[in-house]
Amino acid sequence: MTLIRSILVALGAVSTLVVATLSSAQDAYPSRPVKVIVALPAGGSVDMIARMVSQQLTTDLGQPFVVDNRAGGSGQIGVPVVAKAAPDGYTIMVSPASFLTTNKSIFKQLPYNPEADFVPVTKLVNQSMVLVVNDKTKYPTPASILAAARANPGKLTYASSGDGSPQHLAGLMFESQTGVKLLHVPYKGGAPAITDLIGGVVDMAFSPMPEALPHIKSGKLFPVGVLSERRAVSAPEIPTLKEGGVNNVVLSAWIGMLAPARTPQPVLDKLGKSVKTMLRGDAKTRLIELGMEPAPDEAKPLNQVITEEIRIHAELVKAAGLVPQ
């Protein structure tokens, strides 16, 4: 009995030491630089918000939060890095909705599981989508685009940041609701897609507002309509597509912060507190000016949003007749 009691006491001491060590490590977090994966190139709206929150986290938590752009493959290069990372808070991700929702329907196999491999920190922002063209005289209204598309099925081009992206999904929705056929031109990010639209390489784009708004203001792009029920807070002068006679083409592109599954809750809480404070505070006005609407306090949990949108987007992709790649 004495031996058994000694073993039990020893095991109890080890268990207490392990718990105390883990607790101490979490309390000290972060004690070294943190990598913030963005599975898109620099210059787009996801990269933009990632750099804003990384700067705030660096200030608040006292260690560098370094953005690491891992672009390509519609998220399939960068996102798996986070899925396979140690769940200790030192590798996190700022991601568009599409990599966690639409990708599951667009691709036969993904090197990550959107619902099982990650735990949300918070939704960061919602972004209105806007249909933009570079030729105002040729395509001044939704009706003019529909007329051109019907006259030349499959010829009118629209750019996106990749297969399964919000831009791509918006194009599918536009086709589904209007009955026209467009030609999808995928890029490796929103910034190069916008660059080619400005250069006249493609005819139009369904763009997240932050990526299009600077070029709308400068006159390089012309907004045909916003893909929402109401005009965007950041650009109330732009009409909705519904006002232009195109109904049921409504889509927003959210961006979230996530960590590997099983990341300790105290770590998630530290990250969330810093980011949410920023989104509710002085940065709110600036984000709205950039075309983003802060969303740290939405009632619906982000993991529930992801599950619901996987189903909704799957139905849209199926209705469009797309075969998973």
N, C-alpha and C positions, 0 to 999 in steps of 0.2 A: 504493500500500500504506500509505503514511504517513497519508493521509487516512482510509482505511478503519479503520486502527488507532486513529486519534484519535476517530472516531465511536464505535467499539466501547468505547473507554475511557470516553467521555462517557456512553454508554448505561449502562454498568456503574455509573458513579458515581451516575446518576439512580436506577437500580434500588436501589442500596444506600441512598440517601437516603430513598426511599419506604418501604422495609422498616424502616429505622431510625425513621422518623416514625410508622409504624403501630405498631411495637413500643413506642415511647415513649408513644403515646396509650393503648394498652392497659395499660401499666404504671401510667399516671396515673389510670386509671378507678377511680371516677367523678370527674370534675372539675366536674360541675354536677348539679343535681337530676335524679332518675330518676322517671319516671312509671310507676306500677304499675296497669295496667288491670284492673278487675273488672267483668265484663259483667253485673252483678246489682246490685240496690239495696243500700244499707247495711242492716246488721242481721242478715243471714243468716250461715251458717257459713263460706261462702267469703270474705265480707267480713271476718269475724272473724279468720280465719287470715292473710288478706292484711295486715291492720293489725298483727298480731303480728310477722310476718316483716319488714314494712317498718320497724317500729321498731328491730328488731335490725340490719337492714342499715344504717340511718341511723347507729346507734351504731358499728358495726364499720367502715364504709367512709367515714364522715366527710362524707357529702352526704345531703340529704333524699331519702328514697324516699316519694313522695306517692301515696296511693291515689286513683284516679280512677274513680268508679262510672259506667259507661256501660250502663245497664240497658235491656232491651227486646228484642223479637224473638227470644227464646230464644238470646241471645248474638250475634245477627246485627248488632247495633249496635256493641258493644264489641270483639268478637274481631277483625273486619277491621281495626280501627285498629292492632292489633299486627302482623297479617299484612303490612300495607302500610308499617310503620314502618322506618326505617333500621336495619340490623342492627349497631347500635353499643352496645347495652346500655342505652340511655337510655329505651327504652319496652319494658317487660316485662309479663307477664300472670300472674295467679293465676286458675286456671280450674277449674270442676267437670269431671268426666269427660264429662258428657253433651254439652257443647259441642264436644268433640273426637271423640266416638264416636257416640252415638245420633242426633245432628243429621243425620248423613249419610244416615240411613234415613228420617227424619221429613220432610225437606224435599227437594223436587225439585232445587233449586239452592242452593248456599251461596256467599256472597261471600268464601269462604276455603277452602283445602284443608287439612284437619286433619293430614294426613300430610306434606305438602310445605312448608307455609308456616311451620312452627315447629320449634324445637329445644328439647328439654326441658332444664331446669336440674335439677329433681328432683321426684319425687313428694313431697308434703308430708305428707299424712295420709290414712288410711282412716277412713271414718265408717260405723258400723252404721246401718242403717235400722230404724225402729220404727213400727209401726202404732198410731196414737193416735186417741182419740175424746174428745169433750167431755162425753159422757153415759154415765157408768159404769153406771148402772142399766139403760139401754136396750141397751148393747153391752158387756157385761162380758167376753165371750170371743170367740174366732174363730167358734165355732159359732153364737153369737147374730147375728153380722154376716152369716154365710152364710145363715142362716134368713131374715133380713130382706131380703137381696138376692134370694133365690129367690122370696120372696113378692111382691116388687115389682121386677121386672127393669128395670134402667136408671134407677131412681129414687134409689138410695143414692148420695150424692155424695162424691167425694174431691178434695181440693185438691192442687195441685202448684205448683212454681215456674215452670211453663211447659211447652209442648209439647216432648217429648223429654228432659225433666229426669229425674233419678233417681227422683223421686216419681212421675212419669208412667210410667216404665218399670216401677217396682214395682207400680203399679196394673194394668198390662197383664199382668205376670207372675202376679199374684194371680188375675186373671180367667181367664187361660189354664190355670192349674193347678187351679182350683176349679170352673170352668164357669159362674160367675155373671157377670152383666152389671152394671157400675157406670157412673156418670156422672162423667166427668172435668171438673173445673173448674180451668183453668189461671190462674195469677196471674203477675205480673212479678217474682216472687222468693219465697223461702221465708218471709221475715218477714211480708208481707201475707197469705200463705196461712195461716200459723199464727194470725194475728190474727183472721181470719174464722172459723177453726175454733173458737177460744175463744169467739167471739161467737155461735156456733150457726148461722152462715150455711151451712156445709157440715157433713157428718156425720163425716168422718174424713180422715186424711192419712197417707200413708206418708212419714215425715219423717226426714231425717238426724238422728241423735241429738243433735248440739249445738243444733239449732233447737228440739227438743222438750223436752230434759231440764230446763231451768229451769222450764218450765210443768208438767212432771210433778212435780217437787219441790215446787212451790207448790200443787199440787192442782187447777190449772186444766184440765189434760189427764190422761187416763187411758191408760196403755200396755196395749195388748191383746197385743202380742208383737213380738219382734225378728226381723228377716228374715235370720237367720244360723244356721249349724249349731250354734254354741255361744252361750251368753249373753255379752252385751257386757261387756268389762272395766270400762267406765265405769258400768255399771248392772247388776250381776250378779243383782239381785233381780227383774229383768223376765224372764219366760219367753220362749222362742222360739216362733214360730208353729208350729214342728214339735211342740213340747210340747203345743200346743193342738189338734193334729190336722190342721194344714195343712202338707203336705209339699212340698218342692221350690220353695218361694218364698224364695230366698236371693239377696240383693243387698247390696252395699256401695257407698258413694259416695265415691270418692277425689277429692282436690284436688291439683293440680299447679302448679308454676311453670314457665313457658315463655318463650322469647324468639323474636324473628323468626329465620327460617332464615338461615344464614350468619353469625350472630353469632360473633365470634372466640372460640376455646376459652379463652384466658386470662380473658376477661370472664365466661364461663360458670363457670369454675373459681372465680373470686373470689366470685361470687354463691352458688354451691353450697357452698363451704367455710363461709361465714357461716351460711347457713340450716341446713345439716346439723348444725353444731355446736350451734346453738340447739335443734334438735329432739331431739338426743341428750342434752342437758344439763338445766338447771334447768326449762326449759319443758315437759319431757316429762310431769311429774306434773300440771302445770296443764292441759295439753291433754287428758289422760285424764279429768280432773275435768269438763272441758267436753264430753266425749263424743267426742273425737277420738283416734285411735291413730297416733302419729308413724310415718312410713314412709320415712325417708331411706336405709335400707340394704337395701331389697328387691333380691333377686338379679336379677329380670327387669327389663331396661331399660324406661323409660317409653314410648319410641316403639314397642317391641314390644307392650306392654300396649294401647296405643291401636289398633294394627293388629288385634290379636286381638279386642278388644271391638267394633270396628266390625263385624266379621263376625258375632259372637255376637248383638249387638243387632239387626242387620239381620234375622237369622233370627226373633227374637222379634217384631219389628214386623210382619214378613210373616205369621207365624202368627196374629197378632192381627187381621189383615185391614185394617190401617191403610193408607190411600192417602196417599203423600207429598203435602204441601201445596205 
